[in-house]
């Protein structure tokens, strides 16, 4: 009998390492033999394991670092003039501040003293609570009965006052508060004497109030589209306003939901209000009207207005109005009120990534400076309509160092645009926008100016903002993007089978774009395309602005969605694939080189297009019923067989069962997929490589394609030399074909050189940014399917090793990429494979050994769109859409981490007397807050004398418990307990807390 031995003391088994052998002996009923000293090194030592773990810790660390884009479903807006900070609340978060007897809070006033908060309720009562303890001051509460004492009976008798709609503090006397009720009544209340001073008897439903700076006049806006001006005289009650006006005519108008008026040294005051549009004609518009002197504009937004405020000049922010800040449902817009024409100021952050729905994304690392500056210059030509004024919200300090490299994130959109974003740092800043719609004939007129209303139009509309949810033609949608950062060539592919090749040009150019039509069905009979028609190309020259300009167009027939593209700018070739096959295009000579049809004859779904899903469901049901019928027929045949055949079948089943038992305990049996499954011919990945395909002595250019049915196709390419490239054609020959056993979709292909490193990008070696690939050793082809990673030797294409994924935990590969990792101390880089599964988990796999290194949970498995949108960077970072308007950025690397580093100093009057260290809690996604924050020691914070302004709610557990009890209905405890100690607070407000 053979058994394993370990280097250890006699009589002791290696803890954990020999358990398998002991368990097997128990299962077989054999006597356990104690391990003895031997000479075999069968098991790894613990020292080696600890060294390997330390190596992993040096290279890999998972962090969610930044959220780019615009907050999803915003619901509230706040601004601190003293801190110069803006805050946005969303529907996904909830802040509940209410005493136990309150049914529902409808209005909140944070008193300027910082000691009180007034809460208006649905029933018309106003509760006064002290902060930060949130103790109810019952003697200061304002009841409906107290308000109604001096109101005429005929006014009171019609109906109740309804809910509190507005609370406003007297700008000259903070001890006086204006209470506005939904019915129209407004009451001036004295907080010290606890009695009303004056009643304003409005007759229209109240929407908002504004107390002018002089303290003597009040504006109220109403549901009928009017606003009123009232005078604070002390005479009680005031039955009629001093002035009443309906800005947009005598016809029924919508409510003015908010109104403000600010003085100006340059003439009459600024009057700004939202709503008030004529109900019948423009009731669906989302407008804010700005009136100053003879200028009157209705700023027209494409989404619902949440709130707005005005930023003013001067130390105390009491000077001239300088900017109007508007939060709408889909973007943040800042209007310059000092420049003629009131242009929009470009936002440096919170940019709406989803101005048109995002359909794909592509990341490019380490952009050369020359290309970066050319893209910047092209974008500058597009931004001339923006204001020259600087961004007006500039509180806090940015402590982040300059980015070590220049990175681009390209997003494709439903309207046929590609947007270039500066992804080097924390703020995802827009650099340049490319539109492909001009190449095709669409319903939109390129000469239309949507930003200006027609002359003499009333109301005087002006379109503002960049969010545009409408697409002229869904076929324009961008599906794939590939940019070569060395040559400046760009390839984009769309929904209707169109592939555009573009080149960066610093000057405007007028040119025609001729289409090369490629028949991917290769004339096969019996197939009829039932999907969308292709886009019509303009037959006249088109004027393209500076930037990326199209010079070649490939149109696939049938015009199905392009599912894969690859660009090789050194060979000047573009490969493209759809659900019907793939092709190779020479954009230097403007001709197609080869076409391969991958369509399965039984796959009718690939011919129905993206709009025939009902038929697809019916076909799947039919296929399911056919399988059931086939299984029943086979069962009947088995019953009719003789005893010998039954024994033979039983023996075969028993052998199969034993084979399954021999699998590792964690592996599961994977069913092979039928070749009749739908979309087996869909091309999932394309890859160019200079490697050994025909023999082991001569490398050659090649094209590799992987399909949804588990097939890999290899073509040898003959690319003429540079001198003869313009005359001689590129020739492609079919060389090899691999069919995976389980027919799992092939989602990635990588060729490893003689040292096990992935081949460099095209032109990367020529620019001295990568070493030449090792061509002396054996090359390997790594095939990544949804279920496993398999390594083949080249050129024989014999299987060398594999790593199963689906068999281990049931997950499937959804996204894959090659990334380079390095420690903070060592300059050496290691290549690895980064994988995202359908479970939302990230895996890092070593190359060329294809062993699992680390894995982390990243995205919720239910977030299918988030998983599908994920894109990896070259250096171990990634992006995915956490909502339609936000990218979540994450990092798997210890060396390359982009995270915010900032500091906000609290003004002296806001600093608590007894500061203490902040309480660190884990973030909702499970990442500890200290992982998100930069090391304060490295920035010299331990010697800083700065104090905090963090609220006690964030740091005092006892306060949180009290609020929680109040929300759960424990009224007695809430009212009896009173906080007697000063609130705790931290030292610094930083980005991660």
Buried (B, 14 or more C-beta within 10 A) or exposed (E): EEEBBBBBEEEEBBEEBBEEBBEEBEEEEEEEEEBEEEEEEEBEEEEEEEEEEEEBEBBBBBBBBBBBBBBBEBBBBEBBBEBBBBEBBEEEEEEEBBBBBBEEBBBBBEBEEEEBBBBBBBBBBBBBBBBBBBBBEEEBBBEBEBBBEEBEEEBBEEEBBBBBBBBBBBBEEEEBBBBBBBBBBBBBBBBEEEEBBBBBBBBBBBBBBBBBEEEEBBBBBBBBBBBBBBBBEEEBBBEEBEEBEBBBBEEEBBBBBBBBBBBBEEEEBBBBBBBBBBBEBBEEBBBBBBBBEEEBBBBBBBBEBBBBBBBBBEEEBEBBBBBBBBBBBBBBBBBBBEEEEBBBBBBBBBBBBBBBBBBBBBBBBBBBEEBBEBBEEBBEEBEEEEBEBEEBBEBBEBBBEEEEEBBBBBBBBBBBBBBBBBBBBBBBBBBBBBBBBBBBEBEBEEEEEEEEBEEEEEBBBBBBBBBBEEBBBBBBBBBBBBBBBBBBBBBBBBBBBBBBBBBBBEEEBEEEBEBBEBBBBEEEEEBEBEBBEBBEBBEEEBEBBBBBBBBBBBBBBBBBBBBBBBBBBBBBBBBBBBBBBBBBBBBBBBEBBBBBBBBBEEBBBBBBBBEBEEEBEEBEEEBEEEEEEEEEEEEEEEEEEEEEEEEEEEEEEEEEEEEEEEEEEEEBEBEEBEBBBBBBBBBBBBBBBBBBBBEEEEBBBBBBBBBBBBBBBBBBBEBBEEEEBEEEEBEBBEBBEBEBEBBBBBBBBBBBBBEBBBBBBBBBBEEEBBEEBBEEEBBBBBBBBBBBBBBBBBBEBEEBBBBBBBBBBEBBBBBBBBBBBBBEEEEEBBBBBBBBBBBBBBBBBBBBEBEBBBBBEBBEBEBEEBBBBBBBBBBBBBBBBBBBBBBBBBBBBBBBBBBBBBBBBBEEEBBBEEBBEBBEEEEEBEBEBEBBBBEBEEBEBEEEEBBBBBBBBBBBEEBEEBBEBBBEEEEEEBBEBEBEEBBBBBBBBBBBB
